[in-house]
Amino acid sequence: MLDVIAKRVVAARSGSNPFVIGRMKSGWLVIGETQPLAGYCQLLADPVVSSLNDLKGEERIQYLLDVAAVGDALLALTDSNRINYETWCNLAPSLHTHIVPRYASEPEELRIKAASIAYDYASARPFSLEHDGAFMDAMRRELHIQP
């Protein structure tokens, strides 16, 4: 039985995942289904594996390079001053990393906490192609990737 991340990878492969920003060497860059912080993305490993430790050699290096490249792109395209990276894989045991821009404008009591603790992702602004489409296009250009 596929978990939610593995299902999103299958949908990305078939072109039916509306959150796909683009295909990177190690997987699929997707925009968050909700946007607790503007520019929140995830990298979904493809092929699907359980954890970073399941990747070996060049595959592991490529995944980490892709994660960092997404962070670099977010720093270039948003007014964020820091990027948080979260790779838990506890609830959905398929490798994926949350890549979260953090902003100096956040209230201090939120800014000093992990975004997943500070913000309610379920009640955050939902993804909207009208609102987020230009950002997705800018990320594609910055990273030289295609959907």
C-alpha positions in Angstrom: 0.0 0.0 0.0 1.4 3.4 -1.0 1.7 6.2 1.5 0.7 9.8 0.6 4.2 10.7 -0.6 4.5 7.7 -2.8 1.1 8.4 -4.3 2.2 12.0 -5.0 5.3 10.7 -6.8 3.1 8.4 -8.9 0.8 11.3 -9.8 3.9 13.5 -10.6 5.2 10.8 -13.0 1.8 10.7 -14.8 1.5 14.4 -15.0 -1.6 14.5 -12.7 0.0 16.2 -9.6 -1.1 19.8 -9.8 1.5 20.8 -7.2 4.6 19.9 -9.3 7.0 22.7 -9.9 9.4 20.5 -11.8 11.5 17.4 -12.1 14.9 17.5 -10.5 17.6 14.9 -10.9 16.7 13.2 -7.6 12.9 13.7 -7.6 10.0 16.0 -7.8 9.9 19.6 -6.5 6.3 20.4 -5.4 4.8 23.5 -3.8 3.1 22.9 -0.5 -0.6 22.2 -0.7 -0.9 24.9 1.9 1.4 27.9 2.3 2.0 28.6 6.0 5.0 30.5 4.8 5.2 31.9 1.3 7.3 29.6 -0.9 7.0 26.4 1.2 8.1 23.5 -1.0 8.9 19.8 -0.7 11.3 17.6 -2.6 9.9 14.1 -3.1 12.5 11.4 -3.9 12.1 9.4 -7.1 12.6 6.6 -7.0 10.7 6.3 -3.7 12.8 5.1 -0.8 12.1 5.0 2.9 14.8 7.4 4.1 17.9 9.3 3.1 19.9 6.4 4.5 18.5 4.1 1.8 20.2 6.2 -0.9 23.8 5.4 -1.6 26.7 7.1 -3.2 25.8 9.5 -6.0 22.0 9.2 -5.4 22.4 10.4 -1.9 24.7 13.2 -2.9 22.3 14.3 -5.7 19.3 14.4 -3.4 21.2 16.6 -0.9 22.4 18.8 -3.7 18.9 19.2 -5.0 17.6 20.1 -1.6 20.2 22.8 -1.2 19.6 24.1 -4.8 15.9 24.6 -3.9 17.0 26.5 -0.8 19.3 28.7 -2.9 16.4 29.4 -5.3 14.1 30.4 -2.5 16.7 32.8 -1.1 17.0 34.3 -4.5 13.3 34.6 -5.3 11.7 35.5 -1.9 12.6 38.0 0.8 13.4 35.1 3.1 16.6 35.3 5.2 16.9 31.7 6.1 15.8 28.3 4.9 14.7 25.4 7.2 15.0 21.8 6.0 12.9 19.1 7.6 13.3 15.4 6.6 11.3 13.3 9.0 9.5 10.5 7.1 7.7 9.4 10.2 4.1 9.7 9.2 4.7 9.0 5.5 7.8 6.7 5.3 8.9 7.8 1.9 11.8 10.2 1.5 10.8 13.8 1.2 12.2 17.0 2.6 10.2 20.1 3.6 12.0 23.2 2.4 10.7 26.2 4.3 11.6 29.8 3.7 11.8 31.8 7.0 11.3 35.5 7.1 12.7 38.3 9.4 9.1 39.7 9.4 7.7 36.6 11.3 6.8 37.3 14.9 9.8 36.3 17.1 7.8 33.7 19.1 7.1 31.9 15.8 10.4 32.6 14.0 12.5 30.8 16.6 10.5 27.6 16.4 10.4 24.9 13.7 7.8 26.0 11.2 5.9 22.7 11.6 5.5 23.5 15.3 5.0 27.3 15.0 2.4 27.2 12.2 -0.9 25.3 11.6 -0.3 23.9 8.1 -3.9 22.5 7.9 -5.4 26.0 8.3 -2.8 27.9 6.2 -3.7 29.5 2.9 -4.3 26.7 0.4 -2.3 26.5 -2.8 -3.9 28.4 -5.7 -2.5 28.3 -9.2 -3.8 31.9 -9.6 -1.8 33.1 -6.6 1.2 30.7 -6.8 1.6 30.1 -10.5 4.1 33.0 -11.0 6.2 31.7 -8.1 6.2 28.2 -9.6 7.3 29.6 -13.0 10.1 31.6 -11.3 11.3 28.5 -9.5 11.4 26.6 -12.8 13.5 29.3 -14.4 15.8 29.7 -11.4 16.4 25.9 -11.2 16.3 25.2 -15.0 13.7 22.5 -14.6 10.5 21.6 -16.3 7.2 20.3 -14.9 
